[in-house]
Amino acid sequence: MFGRGKRIALLAVAAATVLGTGVTDAAAAAGFTVTAGSATSGSAQFTGKPAGSPSPVFKNLSTGANATCSTSTVSGVMQLGTGLPGANLGKIVGSTYAGCVLNPSASAVTITQSGSVPPWSFNAISETGGVTTAVVSGIVLVVSSSGCSFTLAGNADATYTNSGGQLAYHYAGHALTVSGVTGCSGAWTSGNQVAFETPAPYIVSTPTGPIVII
């Protein structure tokens, strides 16, 4: 595996390559090592649930509106091995959202992961001190309530922390875009940029043990 200094240099060189998803492949040459407990090769299926509530939160950066959920789940698969590229290191195959409310109307809303698109990609960028910075690409969510419906699509910033197996979304420049709006009284408009955040991170586990990325 590359030393940390060499990894940083490789990230700078590889930043010129762009994935088809629109995410800069700054991690393609980084050489990540990923294990899941006793499993060191192949892949590992994982599941996770937030450690608290509300989580997640979708913040409309354009209007100030938001949608919050009391809880959610996530499931996917992570590649295992050594010298792995960061691009498509993992996949988010499924996610569910419960107790969701659309604000400022305070109306109940359903949020579902679109089943008509490929799984979301977990693209690792760098790892420092047991924390992996990543971009999750290919996100498509369908938001629907009695008076407001729209689609969210795009990429989100994320981190994975080895200690406690914590997967968290946060805003660091990558956002989801609103489209296909019906109703919503101007609170959600096509083209709005939305931050995908999890104030309480997902606690991720696999059948063979915790995922560790170095």
C-alpha positions in Angstrom: 0.0 0.0 0.0 1.2 3.5 -0.7 2.5 5.7 2.1 0.3 8.7 3.0 2.6 11.2 1.3 2.7 9.2 -1.9 -1.1 8.7 -1.8 -1.6 12.5 -1.6 0.7 13.0 -4.6 -1.2 10.3 -6.6 -4.5 11.9 -5.7 -3.3 15.2 -7.2 -2.3 13.4 -10.4 -5.4 11.3 -10.7 -7.7 14.3 -10.3 -7.6 14.9 -14.0 -9.7 11.8 -14.7 -13.5 12.1 -14.6 -15.9 9.3 -14.0 -19.0 8.8 -16.1 -21.0 9.7 -13.0 -19.5 13.2 -12.9 -17.3 12.5 -9.9 -13.7 13.3 -10.2 -11.7 10.1 -9.8 -9.2 11.4 -7.4 -8.9 8.0 -5.7 -8.3 5.7 -8.6 -4.6 5.2 -7.8 -4.8 5.5 -4.0 -4.5 1.8 -3.2 -7.1 1.3 -0.4 -7.1 -1.8 1.8 -10.6 -2.8 3.0 -11.5 -5.6 5.4 -14.7 -6.7 7.1 -13.7 -8.5 10.3 -12.1 -11.8 9.3 -13.0 -11.3 5.6 -10.2 -9.8 3.5 -11.1 -10.5 -0.1 -14.2 -10.5 -2.4 -17.0 -8.3 -1.1 -19.1 -7.8 2.0 -22.8 -7.0 2.3 -23.5 -4.3 4.9 -26.5 -2.8 6.6 -26.8 0.3 8.8 -29.2 2.5 10.8 -28.7 6.0 12.2 -27.5 6.3 15.8 -30.1 9.0 16.5 -32.8 11.3 15.2 -33.5 13.2 13.0 -31.4 11.5 10.3 -31.3 12.2 7.4 -32.0 15.9 6.7 -32.4 17.3 3.2 -31.7 21.0 3.2 -32.8 23.2 0.2 -29.8 25.5 -0.2 -31.8 27.7 -2.5 -35.0 28.4 -0.5 -34.3 27.3 3.1 -36.9 24.6 3.0 -36.0 21.1 4.3 -37.2 17.6 4.7 -36.4 15.6 7.8 -36.8 11.9 8.7 -36.9 10.3 12.1 -34.9 7.3 11.0 -33.7 5.4 7.9 -31.8 2.4 6.9 -29.0 1.7 4.4 -27.8 -1.5 2.8 -25.1 -2.2 0.2 -21.9 -4.0 -0.6 -18.2 -3.0 -0.1 -15.3 -4.4 -2.1 -12.6 -6.1 0.0 -8.9 -6.5 -0.7 -5.6 -4.5 -1.0 -4.6 -1.9 -3.5 -8.2 -1.2 -4.4 -9.1 2.0 -6.4 -11.4 4.4 -4.6 -13.8 4.7 -7.5 -16.8 2.4 -7.0 -15.3 1.0 -3.8 -18.8 0.3 -2.5 -22.4 0.4 -3.6 -25.5 1.6 -1.8 -28.0 -0.9 -3.0 -31.0 0.1 -0.9 -32.2 2.8 1.6 -35.4 3.4 3.4 -36.8 6.6 5.1 -39.4 6.7 7.8 -41.2 9.5 9.8 -40.4 12.1 7.1 -41.8 15.6 7.2 -41.6 18.3 4.5 -41.0 21.8 5.8 -42.1 24.6 6.0 -45.5 23.0 5.4 -44.9 20.4 8.2 -46.7 17.8 6.0 -46.0 14.1 6.0 -43.9 12.9 3.0 -42.6 9.7 1.6 -39.0 9.5 0.4 -37.9 6.4 -1.6 -34.8 5.4 -3.4 -35.5 5.1 -7.1 -35.5 1.5 -8.3 -35.1 2.5 -11.9 -31.4 3.5 -11.6 -28.2 1.5 -10.8 -27.1 1.3 -7.1 -25.4 4.4 -5.8 -21.6 4.4 -5.9 -19.4 4.9 -2.9 -16.2 6.6 -4.3 -13.4 6.9 -1.7 -11.2 10.0 -2.1 -8.7 9.8 0.8 -8.2 8.2 4.2 -6.6 9.9 7.2 -6.6 8.6 10.8 -9.2 6.0 10.1 -11.6 8.4 8.4 -12.3 8.0 4.7 -13.6 11.0 2.8 -15.9 9.9 -0.1 -18.4 11.1 -2.7 -21.6 9.0 -3.1 -22.7 9.3 -6.7 -25.8 8.4 -8.8 -28.3 9.2 -6.0 -31.9 9.4 -7.1 -34.7 9.9 -4.5 -38.4 10.3 -5.1 -40.2 12.7 -2.7 -44.0 12.7 -2.6 -46.7 14.2 -0.4 -50.3 15.3 -1.0 -49.4 18.8 -2.1 -45.7 18.6 -3.1 -43.8 16.0 -5.1 -40.4 16.1 -6.8 -37.2 14.1 -7.6 -33.7 14.6 -6.0 -30.8 13.5 -8.1 -27.0 14.0 -7.9 -24.0 13.3 -5.6 -23.4 13.8 -1.9 -20.3 14.1 0.3 -19.7 11.4 2.8 -17.3 10.0 5.4 -16.7 6.5 6.7 -15.1 6.3 10.2 -13.6 2.9 11.1 -14.1 3.5 14.8 -17.8 2.5 15.4 -18.4 1.8 11.7 -20.0 5.2 11.0 -21.2 6.2 7.6 -22.3 9.9 7.4 -23.5 12.2 4.7 -22.6 15.9 4.9 -22.4 18.9 2.7 -19.0 19.9 1.3 -19.9 21.1 -2.2 -21.7 18.2 -3.7 -25.5 18.5 -3.8 -28.7 17.0 -5.2 -30.8 18.8 -7.8 -34.5 19.2 -7.6 -36.6 18.3 -10.7 -40.1 17.2 -11.8 -41.8 19.5 -9.2 -45.6 19.3 -8.7 -47.1 21.8 -6.3 -44.8 22.8 -3.4 -45.9 26.5 -3.5 -42.4 27.7 -4.4 -40.6 26.0 -1.5 -39.1 23.4 -3.9 -38.4 24.5 -7.5 -36.7 22.6 -10.3 -33.0 23.4 -10.3 -32.8 24.0 -6.5 -29.7 22.6 -4.9 -30.2 20.3 -1.9 -27.7 19.1 0.8 -28.0 15.5 1.9 -26.9 15.3 5.6 -27.1 12.8 8.4 -26.7 14.5 11.8 -26.7 11.0 13.3 -24.4 8.7 11.3 -25.4 5.3 10.1 -23.8 2.5 12.2 -22.7 -0.1 9.6 -22.2 -3.8 10.2 -21.5 -6.9 8.2 -21.9 -10.7 9.0 -18.1 -11.1 9.3 -17.3 -8.0 11.4 -16.8 -4.3 11.0 -15.6 -2.7 7.8 -12.1 -1.1 8.0 -10.8 1.1 5.3 -7.1 2.2 5.3 
